[in-house]
Amino acid sequence: MNRPQPPRVTPGTFSTPEQPGRPPSDAVVLFDGTPAALNKWEADKNPPEPTNWVVKDGSMQCVPGSGYIRTKEEFGDCQLHVEWAAPTKVEGNSQGRGNSGVFLMGQTEIQVLDNYENPTYADGFAGSVYGVNPPHANALRAPGEWQVYDIIFRRPIFKDGKMLDSGRFTVMLNGVVVQDSTPLEGGGGHKGRSSDHAMPDKGPLKLQDHGNPVRYRNIWLRTLPKRAVDGGDMGAMTPEAATAKKQEIAKTIREDAAKLQGLAKLRRQMESLCYAPDAATSKQAQDGILAWIAAVKQTPAANMEAKKGEIMQMREAVDYMTRFKFLPDDFTAKPQIDKIVESNGWNK
């Protein structure tokens, strides 16, 4: 119970064809359907300038020829939610039909394409990590209907020129997993799967102008905690980070124990040893347990049944702590407690 508790996030709601859903409470909302939301975006040009994309009927629409659009704010590892729709009127084929793209950190693309009954090269399908890996399935709805991407993005991690993590994508298209922790393999590109390389800590989210009036709505993002290889202390912790966290928790418990008396203090001292060893606390706990046993032995027989729960809990705790060597496995308290339990017939 002393380990860090996860923060509370109020979940959002699911979208319907008619109405976009609501983002979770900790999301960064990048487009909510209002014209004002376009102020969070700019043309992908340097120096920056306003975009010519338009907001219409609650969606942000690409104006062919206006160029890519990018967020003014930059992001790294994230959970990204994007909804998009290809034109209802079907024109063109293969890559010339409802083409756009979602570029994480402005570099690595999850393809947007109307592949409903429209074949193309495999690693250019909707849901592909473009130029790297085809989607596991074609889960598209018909043209004009809203498609939903939920994307988990992890950028590559390099240190001293050595790759520690290749980076990866997990993508769901309309609730179907189409990328499952796919390595970036350098980031991809048209016929250009490249060698692995480092990326900056953050970059803008970009949406592609590929000459088709693709629409977008309900775009939001949640930043993800750093991985251990990136200096993070959540998720898969390094042994060193785990040891440091355990020591921090043990220190907090011992500070709390110092404010207590009697059995409550003893229990907290014992609990702290499960997180990190400490010779002084171990001696205090052992002395406290032996003193507790001595007091139990002085309890009148008529009152023993009332102490059964306390005694059985202590027996379980001491057994656990000696078995996992938080206390010495030859600690004399264990057989003494066992004898008390046996003499009262509680071990049956």
N, C-alpha and C positions, 0 to 999 in steps of 0.2 A: 504493500500500500504506500510505501515511501518513494517508490519510483515515480519519475515525472509522468504526470497525467496529460493525455492529449488535449489540445485546445478545442473548445467548442466551436463548431461551424454549423450554422443553420443551413440545411440543404435547400436547394432551389426546387423548381418544378419543371416537369418535362414539357417540351413544346408539342403543339398540335399543328396540323397543316395550316390552320387558320391563325394561330396565335403562338408567338415565341414564348418559351418558358422563362422562369425567373432564375437568375444566377444564384449560387450559394453566397452566404453572407460575407465571405472574405475575398470574393472575386474582384479583380480589376475589370470594370466594364469598359470595353473598347468601342462598342457600338450597340445602342439600345433602341435604334429605330427613329430617333429624333434628329432633326436637322442640326441641332447644336452639337451632337456627337461627332459630326464631321470635323469639328475643330480639334479633335484628338489625332487627326490624320493630316498628312501633307503629301504632295507629289514627291516621288522618289528622285529628287534632283538636288544638286548642290551648286549654288546655295539653295536652301529649301524655298519652296513656293507653294501656295495653296493648290489643292488638287481640283481637277475638273470633274471628278466623279460626282454623282448626284444622289440625293436622298429622295426616294419616291415611295409612297405607300408603305412606310416603315422599313424599307430596305435600302441598302447602299448599292448603287449600280455602277458597274464599269462603263465608262463612255469610251468606246473603241478609239484608239489613237491618242488617248490622253496620258498614257503611260502608267507605270506601276504606282501604287499608293503605299505609304508606310506609316506606322505609328510614330508620333513624336517621342513617346516614351520607349525605353529599351528594356528588354527582358532577357533572362537566361533560361535555366531549367524551369519548365512550367507544365501545367495542365491547361490545355487550350480547348475551348469550345467554339466551333464555327458552324453556322448553317448557311448553305448556299443553294442556289437554284439556277439551272441552265434555262435558256429561253424555251418557252412553250412551243414556239414555232421552230420546227426542226429544219436546220439548214447545214449543209456540209456533212462530212464524214471523217472518220479517224480523228486526227488531232485538230481538225477544223470545225469541231462541233462542241460548243459550250466549253471552250478551253479557258482555264485560268489556273491559279496555283496559290497555295499558302506557303510562304517562306518563313520558317522559323529563324530568328536572328538575321533575317534578310538573306540567308545563305542556302538553306537546305529545304527542298520543296516537297510538300505533299500535294500530289497532282489533283487538280480539279478538272473534270472532263465529263461530258455527257456520253457515257459508255453504255447507255441503255440500248441494247440491240445495236451496238456500234463498236465492232472490234477495232483494235489498234495494237501496236506493239506492247508487249506485256508490261515492261517497266515504265510505260507511259500511261497506264490505266488510271482511272480515278482510284484513289486510295493507295497508289504506289508511292514509295519513297523514290521520287523521280530519278531514273537513271541508275538506281541501285537495286531495288527489289520490287517485284510485282505484288499486288495485293493477293491475300489468300483466297479471296472470293469477290465476285461482282455483286454487291448488295444494293445497287442503285434503284431508286424509284424512277418513275417515268419523267421525261422532260417537263419542266415547269413546276414540278413538285419540290418541296424543300428536302434537301439532303443534310444530314447531321454528321459532322466530324467531332469526335472527342479524341484528343491527341495528348499523349504523354511524351515530352521531349527532354532528353538529357544530352547536353553538349559534350564533345570530347574533352578529356582532361589530360593535359601534358605537364610534365615537370622535368626541368633540365633537359628538354628535348626528347624525353622518353614518354610514350603514351601509357598512361595508367588506366584509362577507360576510353573505349572507342566512341562513346556516345551512342544513343539508340533512340528509336521511335517505337511507341506502341500506339496503334490507331484503331479506333472503332468507327465504322461507317454504318449509320442507321442501326446502331446497336450490335453490329457484327464485327468481330475482331478481324481486321485485314492486315495488320502488321503486329507482330508479337516480339517486342524487344529487338527489333531489326537493327543491327549495327549500321552506323552511318557510312562506313567505308569511304571516308574522305568527303562526304557531302553530296556526291552525285553530280548531276547535270546531264545535258543532252549528249548521249554517247560519250560521256566523260567521267565515268566512275574513276575517281582520282585516288591518290595515295592519302593515307591518314595524315591529318594536319590539325594543328591547334586552332581554336576559335577564341575570340575575345570573351570576356565574362558575360557581356550582354550585347544585344543588337535589336533593331526594330522588327516588328512583325510586318511583312510585306504581302500584299495581294497583287496578283499579276494581271496586267492588261495584255491579253493575247488576241485582241481583235474581236472578242465576243461579249455581248452585253449580259454577263453573268451578274446575278444579284447576291448580296450577302445580308444577313441579319443575325442578331443575338450573338455577338462576338464578346467573349469574356475569357479571362485568364486568371489562373491561380499560380503564384510562384511556389516552387517546391523547395524543401530544405536541402541544404548541401549534402552531398555524399561524403563518406569518410575520406575518400581519396582527394576530395576538394576542400578539406579542412572542416567538414561538418561534424556535428556531434549528435545527429539524429540518423535513424535508419541503421544501416550496417556499420557499427562502430568498430574502429581499430581496437586491438587489445589494450593499447595505451590509453585511448580515450575512455574505454569501458572501466578500466582501473581507476582513472581519475574521477569518473562520475560516481563510482561506488564509494570512493573515499569521501567525496563531498556529501553523499547521503549519510554515510556512517557518522560523520562529524555533526551533521544536523541532529541525528537521533541521540547522540551522546550529550549534546547540549540540552536537548529536551529532557533526557534522563536525569541530568544534574538538578533539575527543578522538582523532581518527584521524590517520593518516599516509599519504603516498603516494597511490596511485590510489584507495584507498577514500575518502580525504578529498575528493579531486577529484570523484568521482562524487556524493557527498552534497552538495557545494557546488552542482554543476550541478542536482541534483534540487531543491534549495531554490528555485532561480530559476524553476522551473516553477509555483510557488505564489505567489511574491511577488517583485518586483524589489528589488535592493539593489546600489547602485553598487560598494561595496567588495567584496562577494561576487562580483559579475560580473567585476571586474578580477582577483581571485584565481583565478577559474575559467579565464578566458582565459589568464592567465599560466601556470597549471598545465597547460592543454591544450598550449600551445606548448612548454613544457618536456618534456612527455610525448612530443611529436612528435620533438623533438631527440634524446631518448633512443632512440626507435624507429629513427631513421635511423642510429644508431651500432650497432644490433644486427647481428651477423654474418649473412650470407645464409643460412648453414646453420641458424640458429636462428629464422628468420622464420616458418617454418611453425608452430612452436610458439606463436607470438604472434598467429596469424591470428584466433582467436576474440576476443581482447582488442581487436585493431585494428578488426575489423568492428563490434564493439559500440560502440566510440568513434565510428566513422564514422556509425553510425545515430543515436547520441545527439546528435552535433554537427549532423547534418543536420536532426533534429527541432527542436533548439533554435534554429537559425537560421531555419528555415522558419516557426516560430511566434513569432519575434522575442524569445525569451528571451535570446538572444545576438544581437549585431549581424549582419544578414544578409550583410554584407561581411567578416565575420570571416575572416582569412587562413588559419585552420587548416583550413577545409573543403577548399579545393583541394589543400592539402598532403597531407591524409589520402587524398583521391581518387587522388593521384599514387602514393602508396605502394601502395594497393590495385591500381591498374592495372599498376604495374611488376612486381608479383608474380603477375599473371594471375588475380586473385581476382574480377574483375568480370565474368567470362564466365558 
